[in-house]
Amino acid sequence: MSKLIFGLLVAVFLFNSKNNLPDSKLAKDVRLKLWPKLNSELADKGFKANAPIYVRMFKEEGDLEIWVKSGRQYQFFKSYNICYFSGGLGTKTSSGDGKSPEGFYTVTPRQLNPASTYHLAINIGYPNKLEQLRGYTGDQIMVHGNCASIGCYAMTDPGIEEIYTLVYKAFESGQQQIRFDIFPFRMDRDHFKKYAASSYLPFWKSMKPGFDLFEKNHIPAVAGIKDQAYFFQY
């Protein structure tokens, strides 16, 4: 690699020396612009700026929600419109199938991509442990900007800027991992009746306890694996 190319890469994508988080000039400029506004919004709703966050997404409704920890529970902060995802309802199972994943995922700092060709991006961690056990293929599934994608979740650029900044600041404040839970729809009785004939129904039923636990307790449910399906302890 030439010194020029290496220098360009370092300039575009580097680690913040203070906290060892992936960073770039773009991501830093976005934080400087947006964090005062987001910090004020958090304070207005009674949240601490350094509180842990939780992310959940709903395909059919096109919502990405940010929840913030307040005391023992998480409380709703704000929602962003999912600009585009491909493949309709039903989870991704193989590379090139054009579908976007559904399931329970964990994001760590190393999954931030501040130098994405899709503005800013966060790797959701597909395939997770269950999906690996089932032999699902594919990788590099992101929540990113640019409002265009095949297999990922595309947000508007202003949307991903806020989401990325909130995730970055949570990591900067010491959160070690962030849950990203992705559902086909809000898992209520009406939706299960609507999709009763779907071939994905057994899989969706295995996800429902995780949805129900959060609705009841406002604490993200811990997804285990039993008999190659999600398992939750009440």
Residue frames as a rotation matrix with the C-alpha (Angstrom) as fourth column:
MET 1
0.579 0.815 0.000 0.00
0.815 -0.579 0.000 0.00
0.000 0.000 -1.000 0.00
SER 2
-0.155 -0.655 0.739 1.44
0.582 -0.665 -0.467 3.39
0.798 0.358 0.485 -0.97
LYS 3
-0.773 -0.200 -0.603 2.05
0.621 -0.435 -0.652 6.06
-0.132 -0.878 0.460 1.66
LEU 4
-0.873 0.485 0.062 -0.49
-0.432 -0.825 0.365 8.27
0.228 0.292 0.929 -0.08
ILE 5
-0.106 0.874 -0.475 -3.27
-0.143 0.459 0.877 5.66
0.984 0.161 0.076 0.08
PHE 6
-0.257 -0.048 -0.965 -2.41
0.841 0.481 -0.248 4.82
0.476 -0.875 -0.084 3.67
GLY 7
-0.959 -0.162 -0.232 -2.54
0.257 -0.844 -0.471 8.49
-0.119 -0.511 0.851 4.58
LEU 8
-0.599 0.800 0.027 -5.93
-0.551 -0.437 0.711 8.91
0.581 0.411 0.703 2.96
LEU 9
0.011 0.601 -0.800 -7.32
0.305 0.759 0.575 5.91
0.952 -0.250 -0.174 4.85
VAL 10
-0.541 -0.280 -0.793 -6.03
0.832 -0.040 -0.553 7.24
0.123 -0.959 0.255 8.13
ALA 11
-0.988 0.152 0.022 -7.58
-0.153 -0.987 -0.057 10.62
0.013 -0.059 0.998 7.38
VAL 12
-0.345 0.919 -0.192 -10.97
-0.541 -0.027 0.841 9.11
0.767 0.394 0.506 6.57
PHE 13
0.705 0.603 -0.373 -11.23
-0.148 0.640 0.754 6.35
0.693 -0.477 0.540 9.18
LEU 14
-0.472 -0.880 0.056 -9.43
-0.210 0.050 -0.977 6.46
0.857 -0.472 -0.208 12.51
PHE 15
0.147 0.463 -0.874 -9.91
0.794 0.472 0.384 5.53
0.590 -0.750 -0.298 16.11
ASN 16
0.639 0.111 0.762 -10.58
-0.293 -0.880 0.374 8.15
0.711 -0.462 -0.529 18.71
SER 17
-0.293 -0.904 -0.313 -7.43
0.008 0.325 -0.946 7.97
0.956 -0.279 -0.088 20.82
LYS 18
-0.536 0.117 0.836 -9.34
-0.795 -0.404 -0.454 8.92
0.284 -0.907 0.309 23.98
ASN 19
0.044 0.689 0.723 -11.84
-0.804 0.453 -0.384 6.06
-0.592 -0.565 0.574 23.93
ASN 20
-0.819 -0.499 0.284 -10.69
-0.239 0.746 0.622 3.71
-0.522 0.441 -0.730 21.14
LEU 21
0.207 0.935 0.288 -13.95
0.227 0.241 -0.944 4.12
-0.952 0.261 -0.163 19.20
PRO 22
-0.350 -0.263 0.899 -13.96
0.922 0.073 0.381 4.05
-0.166 0.962 0.217 15.38
ASP 23
0.291 0.410 -0.864 -14.18
0.318 -0.894 -0.317 7.61
-0.902 -0.183 -0.391 14.15
SER 24
-0.207 -0.335 0.919 -13.92
0.976 -0.139 0.169 9.83
0.071 0.932 0.356 11.08
LYS 25
-0.982 -0.161 -0.102 -14.02
0.164 -0.986 -0.023 13.50
-0.097 -0.039 0.995 10.27
LEU 26
-0.490 0.869 0.064 -17.59
-0.166 -0.165 0.972 13.11
0.856 0.466 0.226 9.04
ALA 27
0.156 0.577 -0.802 -18.74
0.683 0.523 0.509 11.37
0.713 -0.627 -0.313 12.22
LYS 28
-0.493 -0.419 -0.762 -16.96
0.850 -0.420 -0.319 13.93
-0.186 -0.805 0.564 14.41
ASP 29
-0.977 0.148 0.152 -18.44
-0.085 -0.929 0.360 16.88
0.195 0.339 0.921 12.51
VAL 30
-0.170 0.968 -0.186 -21.91
0.064 0.199 0.978 15.32
0.983 0.154 -0.096 12.81
ARG 31
0.024 0.136 -0.990 -21.46
0.943 0.324 0.068 14.90
0.331 -0.936 -0.120 16.58
LEU 32
-0.821 -0.410 -0.398 -20.33
0.523 -0.819 -0.235 18.49
-0.229 -0.401 0.887 17.02
LYS 33
-0.808 0.564 0.170 -23.41
-0.291 -0.634 0.717 19.63
0.512 0.530 0.676 15.11
LEU 34
-0.026 0.939 -0.343 -26.03
-0.164 0.335 0.928 17.33
0.986 0.080 0.145 16.64
TRP 35
-0.389 -0.135 -0.911 -24.98
0.697 0.604 -0.387 16.39
0.602 -0.786 -0.141 20.16
PRO 36
-0.997 0.071 -0.015 -25.94
-0.043 -0.745 -0.666 19.73
-0.058 -0.663 0.746 21.78
LYS 37
-0.354 0.922 -0.156 -29.44
-0.832 -0.234 0.503 19.38
0.428 0.308 0.850 20.30
LEU 38
0.084 0.365 -0.927 -29.79
0.006 0.930 0.367 15.70
0.996 -0.037 0.076 21.27
ASN 39
-0.730 -0.423 -0.537 -28.38
0.534 0.137 -0.834 16.36
0.427 -0.896 0.126 24.73
SER 40
-0.867 0.466 0.177 -30.98
-0.498 -0.801 -0.332 19.08
-0.013 -0.376 0.927 25.24
GLU 41
-0.027 0.889 -0.456 -33.78
-0.704 0.307 0.640 16.77
0.710 0.339 0.618 24.06
LEU 42
-0.209 -0.129 -0.969 -32.62
0.418 0.884 -0.208 14.07
0.884 -0.449 -0.131 26.46
ALA 43
-0.955 -0.211 -0.210 -32.55
0.280 -0.394 -0.875 16.52
0.102 -0.895 0.435 29.35
ASP 44
-0.614 0.782 0.106 -36.01
-0.748 -0.619 0.238 17.84
0.252 0.067 0.965 28.46
LYS 45
0.303 0.733 -0.608 -37.37
-0.454 0.672 0.585 14.31
0.838 0.099 0.537 28.84
GLY 46
0.700 0.009 0.714 -35.53
-0.713 0.063 0.698 13.70
-0.039 -0.998 0.050 32.10
PHE 47
0.906 -0.412 -0.091 -32.79
0.383 0.894 -0.234 11.46
0.178 0.177 0.968 30.75
LYS 48
0.475 -0.850 -0.227 -29.12
-0.130 -0.323 0.937 11.59
-0.870 -0.416 -0.264 31.66
ALA 49
0.549 -0.298 -0.781 -26.75
-0.831 -0.297 -0.470 12.22
-0.092 0.907 -0.411 28.76
ASN 50
-0.493 -0.853 -0.172 -24.63
-0.854 0.512 -0.088 9.19
0.163 0.103 -0.981 29.70
ALA 51
0.062 0.610 0.790 -27.51
-0.663 0.617 -0.424 6.74
-0.746 -0.497 0.443 30.13
PRO 52
-0.812 -0.305 0.498 -27.49
0.078 0.789 0.609 3.38
-0.579 0.533 -0.617 28.26
ILE 53
-0.208 0.747 -0.631 -29.76
-0.919 -0.371 -0.136 3.03
-0.335 0.552 0.764 25.22
TYR 54
-0.465 0.201 0.862 -31.74
0.247 0.965 -0.091 0.25
-0.850 0.171 -0.498 23.53
VAL 55
-0.598 0.217 -0.771 -32.85
-0.758 -0.467 0.457 0.10
-0.261 0.858 0.443 19.89
ARG 56
-0.424 0.462 0.779 -35.81
0.360 0.875 -0.323 -1.77
-0.831 0.143 -0.538 18.47
MET 57
-0.789 0.047 -0.613 -37.14
-0.555 -0.484 0.677 -1.75
-0.264 0.874 0.408 14.94
PHE 58
-0.064 0.842 0.536 -40.42
0.135 0.540 -0.831 -2.67
-0.989 0.019 -0.148 13.25
LYS 59
-0.853 -0.336 0.399 -40.46
0.389 0.099 0.916 -3.48
-0.348 0.936 0.046 9.55
GLU 60
-0.214 0.845 0.489 -44.15
0.958 0.083 0.274 -3.11
0.191 0.528 -0.828 8.74
GLU 61
0.704 0.509 -0.495 -44.51
0.640 -0.757 0.131 0.16
-0.308 -0.409 -0.859 10.64
GLY 62
0.389 -0.646 0.656 -41.17
0.577 -0.384 -0.721 1.45
0.718 0.659 0.224 9.34
ASP 63
0.851 -0.013 0.525 -40.02
-0.371 -0.723 0.583 2.56
0.372 -0.691 -0.620 12.78
LEU 64
-0.077 -0.852 -0.518 -36.64
0.554 0.395 -0.732 2.56
0.829 -0.343 0.442 14.50
GLU 65
0.838 0.481 0.258 -37.08
0.016 -0.494 0.869 3.42
0.546 -0.724 -0.422 18.18
ILE 66
-0.408 -0.912 0.036 -34.49
0.056 -0.065 -0.996 4.68
0.911 -0.405 0.078 20.65
TRP 67
0.797 0.573 -0.192 -35.14
0.192 0.061 0.980 3.86
0.573 -0.817 -0.061 24.31
VAL 68
-0.175 -0.852 0.493 -33.04
-0.330 -0.421 -0.845 5.31
0.928 -0.311 -0.207 27.14
LYS 69
-0.130 0.071 -0.989 -32.43
0.739 0.671 -0.049 3.76
0.661 -0.738 -0.140 30.55
SER 70
-0.231 0.150 0.961 -33.96
-0.527 -0.850 0.006 5.67
0.818 -0.505 0.276 33.43
GLY 71
0.184 0.192 0.964 -33.58
-0.935 0.338 0.111 3.93
-0.304 -0.921 0.242 36.75
ARG 72
-0.363 -0.293 0.885 -34.00
-0.178 0.954 0.243 0.20
-0.915 -0.069 -0.398 36.23
GLN 73
0.319 0.641 0.698 -36.22
0.606 0.429 -0.670 0.47
-0.729 0.637 -0.252 33.16
TYR 74
-0.845 -0.469 0.256 -35.90
0.478 -0.452 0.753 1.90
-0.238 0.759 0.606 29.65
GLN 75
0.122 0.874 -0.471 -38.17
0.314 -0.484 -0.817 4.71
-0.942 -0.048 -0.333 28.53
PHE 76
0.376 0.103 0.921 -39.04
0.923 0.044 -0.382 5.80
-0.079 0.994 -0.079 25.00
PHE 77
-0.351 -0.561 -0.750 -36.95
0.381 -0.817 0.433 8.70
-0.855 -0.134 0.500 23.66
LYS 78
0.036 0.393 -0.919 -37.69
-0.718 -0.629 -0.297 9.11
-0.695 0.671 0.259 19.96
SER 79
0.296 0.197 0.935 -38.47
0.405 0.860 -0.309 7.29
-0.865 0.470 0.175 16.72
TYR 80
-0.424 -0.476 -0.771 -37.01
-0.583 -0.508 0.634 7.46
-0.693 0.718 -0.063 13.21
ASN 81
0.696 0.697 -0.173 -38.57
-0.538 0.347 -0.768 6.42
-0.476 0.628 0.616 9.92
ILE 82
-0.213 -0.680 0.702 -36.93
0.226 0.664 0.712 3.47
-0.950 0.311 0.012 8.17
CYS 83
-0.149 0.114 -0.982 -36.52
-0.745 -0.667 0.036 4.88
-0.651 0.737 0.185 4.68
TYR 84
0.415 0.261 -0.871 -36.12
-0.832 0.497 -0.248 1.53
0.368 0.828 0.423 2.90
PHE 85
-0.365 -0.547 0.753 -35.53
-0.592 0.761 0.266 -2.18
-0.719 -0.349 -0.601 3.39
SER 86
-0.359 0.152 -0.921 -35.75
-0.878 0.279 0.389 -4.96
0.316 0.948 0.033 0.83
GLY 87
-0.846 -0.108 -0.522 -37.48
-0.133 0.991 0.011 -8.31
0.516 0.079 -0.853 0.69
GLY 88
0.122 0.985 0.124 -40.66
-0.419 -0.062 0.906 -7.59
0.900 -0.163 0.405 2.63
LEU 89
0.402 0.107 0.909 -41.52
-0.912 0.135 0.387 -9.37
-0.081 -0.985 0.152 5.87
GLY 90
0.988 -0.154 -0.033 -39.65
0.153 0.988 -0.024 -12.53
0.036 0.019 0.999 6.85
THR 91
0.628 -0.774 -0.080 -36.08
-0.302 -0.337 0.892 -12.85
-0.717 -0.536 -0.445 7.97
LYS 92
0.350 -0.646 -0.678 -32.88
-0.899 -0.029 -0.437 -13.16
0.263 0.763 -0.591 5.99
THR 93
0.814 -0.076 0.576 -31.52
-0.204 0.891 0.406 -16.72
-0.544 -0.447 0.710 5.68
SER 94
0.348 -0.710 0.612 -28.92
0.810 0.557 0.185 -16.65
-0.472 0.432 0.769 2.92
SER 95
-0.424 -0.630 -0.651 -26.46
0.112 -0.750 0.652 -14.39
-0.899 0.204 0.389 1.19
GLY 96
-0.990 -0.026 -0.142 -28.04
-0.130 -0.266 0.955 -12.73
-0.063 0.964 0.260 -1.84
ASP 97
-0.505 0.861 0.058 -31.66
0.863 0.504 0.025 -13.45
-0.008 0.063 -0.998 -0.90
GLY 98
-0.572 0.212 0.792 -32.35
0.248 -0.876 0.414 -9.71
0.782 0.433 0.448 -0.81
LYS 99
0.520 0.825 -0.222 -34.08
0.437 -0.035 0.899 -9.89
0.733 -0.565 -0.379 2.57
SER 100
-0.200 -0.501 0.842 -33.42
-0.523 -0.672 -0.524 -7.87
0.828 -0.545 -0.128 5.70
PRO 101
-0.696 -0.194 -0.691 -32.91
0.288 0.806 -0.517 -9.74
0.657 -0.559 -0.505 9.01
GLU 102
0.384 0.729 0.567 -35.35
-0.550 -0.313 0.774 -10.08
0.742 -0.609 0.281 11.89
GLY 103
0.370 -0.261 -0.891 -34.14
0.595 0.804 0.012 -11.12
0.714 -0.534 0.453 15.31
PHE 104
0.990 -0.073 -0.118 -32.21
0.070 -0.470 0.880 -10.15
-0.119 -0.880 -0.460 18.42
TYR 105
0.462 -0.841 0.280 -28.81
0.565 0.036 -0.825 -8.58
0.684 0.540 0.492 17.82
THR 106
0.687 -0.364 -0.629 -25.95
0.512 -0.372 0.774 -7.07
-0.516 -0.854 -0.069 19.79
VAL 107
0.695 -0.460 0.553 -23.84
0.280 -0.535 -0.797 -4.13
0.662 0.709 -0.243 18.64
THR 108
0.470 -0.658 -0.588 -20.39
0.740 -0.070 0.669 -3.38
-0.482 -0.749 0.454 20.07
PRO 109
0.442 -0.289 -0.849 -18.12
-0.214 -0.953 0.213 -0.40
-0.871 0.088 -0.483 19.35
ARG 110
-0.612 -0.782 0.115 -16.15
-0.086 0.210 0.974 -2.23
-0.786 0.586 -0.196 16.67
GLN 111
-0.283 0.592 0.754 -19.37
0.884 0.467 -0.034 -2.51
-0.372 0.657 -0.656 14.60
LEU 112
0.539 0.367 -0.758 -19.50
0.107 -0.922 -0.371 1.23
-0.835 0.119 -0.537 14.01
ASN 113
-0.127 -0.564 0.816 -18.57
0.967 0.115 0.229 2.27
-0.223 0.818 0.530 10.48
PRO 114
0.298 0.226 -0.928 -17.94
0.282 -0.949 -0.140 6.03
-0.912 -0.220 -0.346 10.35
ALA 115
-0.491 -0.546 -0.679 -16.53
-0.522 -0.439 0.731 5.82
-0.697 0.714 -0.069 6.81
SER 116
-0.168 0.535 0.828 -19.38
0.497 0.771 -0.398 4.01
-0.851 0.345 -0.396 5.06
THR 117
-0.966 -0.063 0.251 -20.18
0.257 -0.352 0.900 4.64
0.031 0.934 0.357 1.42
TYR 118
-0.072 0.992 0.104 -23.75
0.646 -0.033 0.762 4.96
0.760 0.122 -0.639 2.73
HIS 119
0.386 0.119 0.915 -22.93
-0.301 -0.921 0.246 8.03
0.872 -0.370 -0.320 4.85
LEU 120
-0.472 -0.473 0.744 -22.68
-0.875 0.149 -0.460 6.45
0.107 -0.868 -0.484 8.33
ALA 121
0.206 0.529 -0.824 -23.38
-0.453 0.798 0.399 2.83
0.867 0.291 0.404 9.23
ILE 122
-0.195 -0.177 0.965 -23.82
-0.946 0.294 -0.138 0.43
-0.260 -0.939 -0.225 12.14
ASN 123
-0.544 -0.060 -0.837 -23.32
-0.417 0.885 0.208 -3.31
0.728 0.462 -0.507 11.61
ILE 124
0.315 0.798 0.514 -26.20
-0.862 0.014 0.506 -5.07
0.397 -0.603 0.692 13.44
GLY 125
-0.438 -0.579 0.688 -24.28
-0.820 0.570 -0.041 -8.33
-0.368 -0.582 -0.725 13.93
TYR 126
0.755 0.642 0.135 -26.07
-0.486 0.685 -0.543 -10.66
-0.441 0.344 0.829 11.50
PRO 127
0.207 0.760 -0.615 -25.80
-0.050 0.636 0.770 -13.63
0.977 -0.129 0.170 11.63
ASN 128
0.145 -0.097 0.985 -26.33
-0.970 -0.211 0.122 -13.88
0.196 -0.973 -0.125 15.38
LYS 129
-0.682 -0.527 0.507 -25.70
-0.654 0.749 -0.102 -17.10
-0.326 -0.402 -0.856 17.31
LEU 130
0.070 0.786 0.614 -29.06
-0.104 0.618 -0.779 -18.66
-0.992 -0.009 0.125 16.44
GLU 131
0.805 0.257 -0.535 -28.67
-0.509 -0.164 -0.845 -17.78
-0.304 0.953 -0.002 12.77
GLN 132
-0.196 -0.931 -0.307 -25.18
-0.971 0.229 -0.074 -19.26
0.139 0.283 -0.949 12.71
LEU 133
-0.588 0.038 0.808 -26.54
-0.376 0.871 -0.315 -22.45
-0.716 -0.489 -0.499 14.31
ARG 134
0.430 0.853 0.294 -29.20
-0.001 0.327 -0.945 -22.63
-0.903 0.406 0.142 11.61
GLY 135
-0.213 -0.635 0.742 -26.61
0.768 0.361 0.530 -22.18
-0.604 0.683 0.411 8.88
TYR 136
0.852 0.523 -0.006 -27.81
0.425 -0.700 -0.574 -18.78
-0.304 0.486 -0.819 7.69
THR 137
-0.158 -0.939 0.305 -25.33
0.963 -0.078 0.256 -16.98
-0.217 0.335 0.917 5.46
GLY 138
0.438 0.185 0.879 -24.51
0.483 -0.874 -0.057 -13.39
0.758 0.450 -0.473 4.63
ASP 139
-0.037 -0.458 -0.888 -22.82
0.963 -0.255 0.092 -10.62
-0.268 -0.851 0.451 6.59
GLN 140
-0.908 -0.413 -0.067 -22.19
0.396 -0.901 0.179 -6.88
-0.135 0.136 0.982 6.73
ILE 141
-0.016 0.963 0.270 -25.85
0.801 -0.150 0.579 -6.09
0.598 0.226 -0.769 7.36
MET 142
-0.871 -0.472 -0.137 -26.10
0.478 -0.752 -0.454 -2.47
0.112 -0.461 0.880 8.39
VAL 143
0.549 0.793 -0.265 -28.37
0.773 -0.602 -0.201 0.28
-0.319 -0.095 -0.943 9.55
HIS 144
-0.556 -0.831 0.005 -27.06
0.723 -0.481 0.496 3.09
-0.410 0.279 0.868 7.34
GLY 145
-0.155 0.449 -0.880 -27.94
-0.169 -0.890 -0.424 6.27
-0.973 0.083 0.214 5.48
ASN 146
-0.890 -0.327 -0.317 -28.54
-0.297 -0.113 0.948 7.07
-0.346 0.938 0.003 1.81
CYS 147
-0.042 0.999 0.011 -32.14
-0.646 -0.018 -0.763 5.77
-0.763 -0.039 0.646 1.77
ALA 148
0.535 0.178 -0.826 -31.21
-0.782 0.474 -0.404 2.87
0.319 0.862 0.393 -0.55
SER 149
-0.414 -0.692 0.592 -30.17
-0.841 0.540 0.042 -0.70
-0.349 -0.480 -0.805 0.13
ILE 150
0.334 0.459 -0.823 -30.53
-0.544 0.807 0.230 -4.41
0.770 0.371 0.519 -0.57
GLY 151
0.173 -0.193 -0.966 -30.56
0.494 0.865 -0.085 -6.47
0.852 -0.462 0.245 2.62
CYS 152
-0.809 -0.474 -0.347 -29.78
0.547 -0.390 -0.741 -3.62
0.216 -0.789 0.575 5.03
TYR 153
0.330 0.871 -0.365 -31.94
0.926 -0.374 -0.055 -1.02
-0.184 -0.320 -0.929 6.75
ALA 154
-0.559 -0.535 0.633 -31.58
0.709 -0.705 0.030 2.35
0.430 0.466 0.773 5.07
MET 155
0.189 0.525 -0.830 -32.38
0.792 -0.581 -0.188 5.55
-0.581 -0.622 -0.525 6.90
THR 156
0.881 -0.025 0.473 -32.32
0.257 -0.813 -0.522 9.11
0.398 0.581 -0.710 5.67
ASP 157
-0.131 -0.988 0.078 -28.95
0.497 -0.133 -0.858 10.78
0.858 -0.073 0.508 6.15
PRO 158
-0.251 0.060 0.966 -30.33
-0.651 -0.749 -0.122 13.12
0.716 -0.659 0.228 8.87
GLY 159
0.784 0.609 0.122 -31.86
-0.519 0.535 0.667 10.09
0.341 -0.586 0.735 10.58
ILE 160
0.656 -0.591 -0.469 -28.69
0.568 0.796 -0.209 7.98
0.497 -0.130 0.858 10.63
GLU 161
-0.251 -0.761 0.598 -26.71
0.039 -0.626 -0.779 11.00
0.967 -0.172 0.187 11.81
GLU 162
0.111 0.359 0.927 -28.81
-0.894 -0.371 0.250 11.21
0.433 -0.857 0.280 14.96
ILE 163
0.958 0.272 -0.095 -28.94
-0.219 0.901 0.375 7.43
0.187 -0.338 0.922 15.50
TYR 164
0.388 -0.894 -0.225 -25.20
0.518 0.413 -0.749 7.05
0.762 0.175 0.623 14.97
THR 165
-0.294 -0.499 0.815 -24.45
-0.335 -0.745 -0.576 9.95
0.895 -0.442 0.052 17.31
LEU 166
0.470 0.545 0.695 -26.65
-0.849 0.065 0.524 8.50
0.240 -0.836 0.493 20.07
VAL 167
0.949 -0.167 -0.269 -25.01
0.183 0.982 0.038 5.08
0.257 -0.086 0.962 19.70
TYR 168
0.081 -0.985 0.155 -21.51
0.362 -0.116 -0.925 6.59
0.929 0.131 0.347 19.67
LYS 169
-0.190 -0.141 0.972 -22.18
-0.656 -0.718 -0.232 8.71
0.730 -0.682 0.044 22.77
ALA 170
0.828 0.485 0.281 -23.60
-0.541 0.561 0.626 5.69
0.146 -0.670 0.727 24.62
PHE 171
0.686 -0.664 -0.297 -20.39
0.567 0.744 -0.352 3.78
0.455 0.073 0.888 23.91
GLU 172
-0.144 -0.769 0.623 -18.31
0.081 -0.637 -0.767 6.82
0.986 -0.060 0.154 24.83
SER 173
0.137 0.308 0.942 -20.13
-0.857 -0.440 0.268 6.91
0.496 -0.844 0.204 28.18
GLY 174
-0.591 -0.561 0.579 -19.18
-0.786 0.562 -0.258 3.31
-0.180 -0.608 -0.773 28.90
GLN 175
0.540 0.776 0.326 -21.98
-0.616 0.628 -0.475 1.14
-0.574 0.056 0.817 27.53
GLN 176
-0.426 -0.817 0.387 -20.27
-0.385 0.552 0.740 -2.04
-0.818 0.166 -0.550 26.34
GLN 177
-0.932 0.203 0.301 -22.95
0.363 0.519 0.774 -3.30
0.000 0.830 -0.557 23.96
ILE 178
-0.567 0.778 -0.268 -26.28
-0.675 -0.627 -0.390 -2.12
-0.472 -0.040 0.881 22.60
ARG 179
-0.492 0.497 0.715 -29.22
0.442 0.850 -0.286 -4.36
-0.750 0.175 -0.638 21.82
PHE 180
-0.633 0.398 -0.664 -30.81
-0.756 -0.500 0.422 -3.97
-0.164 0.769 0.617 18.39
ASP 181
-0.586 0.525 0.617 -34.02
0.259 0.843 -0.472 -6.01
-0.768 -0.117 -0.630 18.30
ILE 182
-0.777 0.228 -0.587 -35.71
-0.619 -0.450 0.644 -6.19
-0.118 0.863 0.490 14.90
PHE 183
-0.437 0.739 0.512 -39.34
0.156 0.623 -0.766 -7.33
-0.886 -0.255 -0.388 14.57
PRO 184
-0.734 0.229 0.640 -41.49
0.673 0.119 0.730 -7.86
0.091 0.966 -0.241 11.46
PHE 185
-0.111 0.772 0.626 -44.30
0.022 -0.628 0.778 -5.87
0.994 0.100 0.053 13.10
ARG 186
-0.517 0.072 0.853 -45.66
-0.835 -0.263 -0.483 -4.97
0.189 -0.962 0.196 16.52
MET 187
-0.809 -0.002 -0.588 -46.37
-0.101 0.985 0.137 -8.44
0.579 0.170 -0.797 17.81
ASP 188
-0.598 0.709 0.373 -49.98
-0.668 -0.183 -0.721 -8.08
-0.443 -0.681 0.584 18.93
ARG 189
-0.301 0.570 0.765 -52.99
0.185 0.822 -0.539 -10.33
-0.936 -0.021 -0.353 18.37
ASP 190
0.665 0.633 -0.397 -54.22
-0.218 -0.344 -0.913 -8.43
-0.714 0.694 -0.091 15.31
HIS 191
0.109 -0.703 -0.703 -50.92
-0.986 -0.168 0.015 -8.82
-0.128 0.691 -0.711 13.47
PHE 192
-0.795 -0.395 0.461 -50.68
-0.377 0.916 0.135 -12.54
-0.475 -0.067 -0.877 14.19
LYS 193
0.102 0.898 0.429 -54.22
0.230 0.398 -0.888 -12.93
-0.968 0.189 -0.165 12.92
LYS 194
0.622 0.100 -0.776 -53.35
-0.599 -0.577 -0.555 -10.94
-0.503 0.811 -0.299 9.80
TYR 195
-0.034 -0.769 -0.638 -50.35
-0.964 0.193 -0.181 -13.16
0.263 0.609 -0.749 9.03
ALA 196
0.274 0.235 0.932 -51.75
-0.683 0.731 0.017 -16.48
-0.677 -0.641 0.361 10.28
ALA 197
0.953 0.149 0.264 -51.08
0.067 0.745 -0.663 -18.14
-0.295 0.650 0.700 6.91
SER 198
0.578 -0.787 -0.215 -47.46
-0.779 -0.453 -0.434 -16.96
0.245 0.418 -0.875 6.62
SER 199
0.644 -0.446 -0.621 -44.72
0.268 0.893 -0.362 -19.56
0.716 0.066 0.695 6.41
TYR 200
-0.417 -0.838 0.350 -42.75
-0.030 -0.373 -0.927 -17.36
0.908 -0.397 0.131 8.83
LEU 201
0.462 0.742 0.486 -45.37
-0.471 -0.259 0.843 -17.72
0.751 -0.619 0.229 11.57
PRO 202
0.785 -0.179 -0.593 -43.48
0.522 0.707 0.477 -20.35
0.333 -0.684 0.649 13.66
PHE 203
-0.304 -0.951 0.051 -40.37
0.810 -0.287 -0.511 -18.15
0.501 -0.114 0.858 13.66
TRP 204
-0.352 0.235 0.906 -42.36
-0.215 -0.962 0.166 -15.06
0.911 -0.137 0.389 14.60
LYS 205
0.757 0.651 -0.059 -44.02
-0.131 0.240 0.962 -16.94
0.640 -0.721 0.267 17.45
SER 206
0.384 -0.699 -0.604 -40.55
0.877 0.480 0.003 -17.75
0.288 -0.531 0.797 18.80
MET 207
-0.613 -0.600 0.513 -39.75
0.463 -0.800 -0.382 -14.02
0.640 0.003 0.768 18.81
LYS 208
0.187 0.842 0.506 -42.98
0.075 -0.526 0.847 -12.91
0.979 -0.121 -0.161 20.49
PRO 209
0.657 0.083 -0.749 -41.95
0.729 0.181 0.660 -13.67
0.191 -0.980 0.059 24.12
GLY 210
-0.434 -0.880 -0.192 -39.01
0.897 -0.441 -0.004 -11.29
-0.082 -0.174 0.981 23.73
PHE 211
-0.578 0.349 0.737 -41.36
0.152 -0.842 0.518 -8.58
0.802 0.411 0.434 22.48
ASP 212
0.469 0.874 -0.122 -43.87
0.246 0.003 0.969 -9.26
0.848 -0.485 -0.214 25.26
LEU 213
0.259 -0.442 -0.859 -41.25
0.965 0.160 0.208 -9.17
0.046 -0.883 0.468 28.01
PHE 214
-0.811 -0.574 0.112 -40.07
0.573 -0.818 -0.049 -5.73
0.120 0.025 0.992 26.98
GLU 215
-0.295 0.789 0.539 -43.63
0.003 -0.563 0.826 -4.45
0.956 0.245 0.164 26.68
LYS 216
0.632 0.571 -0.524 -44.28
0.454 0.274 0.848 -5.67
0.628 -0.774 -0.086 30.23
ASN 217
0.531 -0.495 -0.688 -41.04
0.806 0.045 0.590 -4.75
-0.261 -0.868 0.423 31.98
HIS 218
0.966 -0.244 0.088 -39.37
-0.166 -0.843 -0.512 -2.13
0.200 0.480 -0.854 29.74
ILE 219
0.157 -0.946 0.282 -36.15
-0.627 0.125 0.769 -4.10
-0.763 -0.298 -0.573 30.13
PRO 220
0.097 -0.129 -0.987 -34.66
-0.951 0.281 -0.131 -5.72
0.294 0.951 -0.095 26.98
ALA 221
0.848 0.274 0.454 -35.21
-0.406 0.886 0.225 -9.47
-0.340 -0.375 0.862 27.14
VAL 222
-0.262 -0.965 0.027 -32.16
-0.811 0.235 0.536 -11.72
-0.523 0.119 -0.844 26.97
ALA 223
0.663 0.519 -0.540 -32.53
-0.745 0.531 -0.404 -14.09
0.077 0.670 0.739 24.03
GLY 224
-0.264 -0.687 0.677 -31.18
-0.582 0.673 0.456 -17.57
-0.769 -0.274 -0.577 24.60
ILE 225
-0.244 0.129 -0.961 -31.31
-0.886 0.374 0.274 -20.59
0.395 0.918 0.023 22.28
LYS 226
-0.437 0.170 0.883 -33.22
-0.449 0.810 -0.378 -23.83
-0.780 -0.561 -0.277 22.83
ASP 227
-0.007 0.406 0.914 -33.96
0.549 0.765 -0.336 -26.45
-0.836 0.499 -0.228 20.17
GLN 228
-0.730 -0.432 0.530 -32.68
0.676 -0.346 0.650 -24.05
-0.097 0.833 0.545 17.45
ALA 229
0.226 0.783 0.580 -35.20
0.625 -0.573 0.530 -21.36
0.747 0.243 -0.619 18.42
TYR 230
-0.449 -0.310 0.838 -35.20
-0.339 -0.808 -0.481 -18.27
0.827 -0.500 0.258 20.59
PHE 231
0.118 0.421 -0.899 -35.77
0.742 0.564 0.361 -18.94
0.659 -0.711 -0.246 24.25
PHE 232
-0.292 -0.136 0.947 -36.59
-0.332 -0.914 -0.233 -16.42
0.897 -0.382 0.222 26.99
GLN 233
-0.534 0.089 -0.841 -36.69
0.748 0.513 -0.421 -16.85
0.394 -0.854 -0.340 30.75
TYR 234
0.280 0.729 0.625 -39.55
0.146 -0.675 0.723 -15.04
0.949 -0.111 -0.295 32.47
